[in-house]
Amino acid sequence: QVHLVESGGGLVQAGGSLSLSCAASGSTFRLIAMDWYRQAPREEREFVARVGSGDTVTIADSVKGRFTISRNKDLLSLHMNSLKVEDTAVYYCHATEVTTRIIDYWGQGTQVTVSS
């Protein structure tokens, strides 16, 4: 079992920066990937960025060049620069565990609001 807790959301003006953190606890040694998703009002949840096995990094095209992701053991971070109004969303931490099956874990989400 893995528990994910996000922090760092808030209100920022367009062009500003914000960093999110996700602390994982529990059986974290089984995690093969940790990532960030976001969901804007009336939109589907979308992928933002991932640190996978071997610390491979994947960034969505919509945020490439503005967002960076990093993982230090059980702490996942998302650094967001040059924020746009359209980055406003609830940001969710997600983790994937593989044993005899694949298990997905989600955090409770943290609100990021970018004002114009």
C-alpha positions in Angstrom: 0.0 0.0 0.0 1.2 3.5 -0.9 0.0 6.8 0.3 0.5 10.0 -1.7 0.2 13.5 -0.3 0.6 16.6 -2.5 1.5 20.1 -1.3 2.5 23.4 -2.8 -0.6 24.5 -4.7 -1.9 28.0 -4.6 -2.7 31.2 -6.5 -0.1 32.8 -8.8 -0.1 35.4 -11.5 0.4 34.5 -15.1 4.1 34.3 -15.9 4.9 33.3 -12.3 6.3 30.1 -10.9 5.1 27.5 -8.4 6.5 24.2 -7.2 4.5 21.2 -6.1 5.6 18.3 -4.0 4.3 14.8 -3.6 5.4 12.7 -0.6 5.0 9.0 -0.9 4.9 6.6 2.1 4.3 2.9 2.5 5.6 0.2 0.1 7.4 2.8 -2.1 10.2 0.4 -3.1 7.7 -1.3 -5.5 6.9 1.9 -7.4 8.1 1.9 -11.0 6.9 5.4 -11.9 5.6 8.5 -10.3 3.9 11.3 -12.2 1.7 14.3 -12.2 -1.7 14.7 -13.8 -4.0 17.6 -13.8 -7.7 18.2 -14.3 -9.2 21.6 -15.2 -12.9 22.3 -14.6 -15.1 20.4 -17.1 -12.1 18.8 -18.6 -10.7 15.3 -18.5 -7.7 14.5 -16.4 -4.5 14.8 -18.5 -0.9 13.7 -18.1 1.7 16.3 -17.2 5.0 14.7 -16.5 6.5 11.4 -15.3 9.7 10.0 -13.7 9.8 6.4 -14.8 12.1 3.5 -14.3 15.8 4.4 -14.6 14.7 8.0 -13.8 13.6 8.5 -17.3 11.6 11.7 -17.6 8.6 12.3 -19.8 7.0 15.8 -20.2 3.7 16.6 -21.9 4.1 18.8 -25.0 1.7 21.3 -23.4 4.2 22.1 -20.6 7.5 21.2 -22.2 10.1 23.9 -21.7 8.1 25.4 -18.8 7.7 22.5 -16.3 10.4 20.2 -14.9 9.9 17.1 -12.8 12.3 15.4 -10.4 12.2 12.5 -7.9 14.4 12.1 -4.9 13.5 8.8 -3.3 10.0 9.1 -2.0 9.5 12.8 -2.9 8.3 13.9 -6.3 8.5 17.5 -7.3 7.1 19.6 -10.1 8.6 23.0 -10.9 6.3 25.1 -12.9 7.6 28.3 -14.6 6.0 30.8 -17.0 2.6 29.7 -15.8 -0.4 30.4 -18.0 -4.0 30.9 -17.2 -4.7 27.6 -18.9 -2.5 25.8 -16.4 -5.2 26.3 -13.8 -6.3 22.9 -12.6 -6.2 20.5 -9.7 -2.9 18.7 -9.9 -2.7 15.1 -8.8 0.2 12.9 -7.9 0.1 9.4 -9.3 2.2 6.3 -8.7 2.4 2.9 -10.3 3.3 -0.2 -8.4 4.0 -3.5 -10.0 4.0 -6.8 -8.1 1.9 -9.6 -9.5 -0.4 -7.0 -10.9 -0.3 -3.3 -11.6 -1.7 -1.0 -9.0 -2.4 2.8 -9.4 -2.3 5.2 -6.5 -3.6 8.8 -6.5 -3.1 11.7 -4.2 -6.0 13.9 -3.1 -4.9 16.7 -5.5 -3.8 20.3 -5.0 -5.3 23.3 -6.6 -3.2 25.6 -8.8 -4.9 28.8 -10.0 -3.2 31.1 -12.4 -4.7 34.6 -12.7 -4.3 36.9 -15.6 
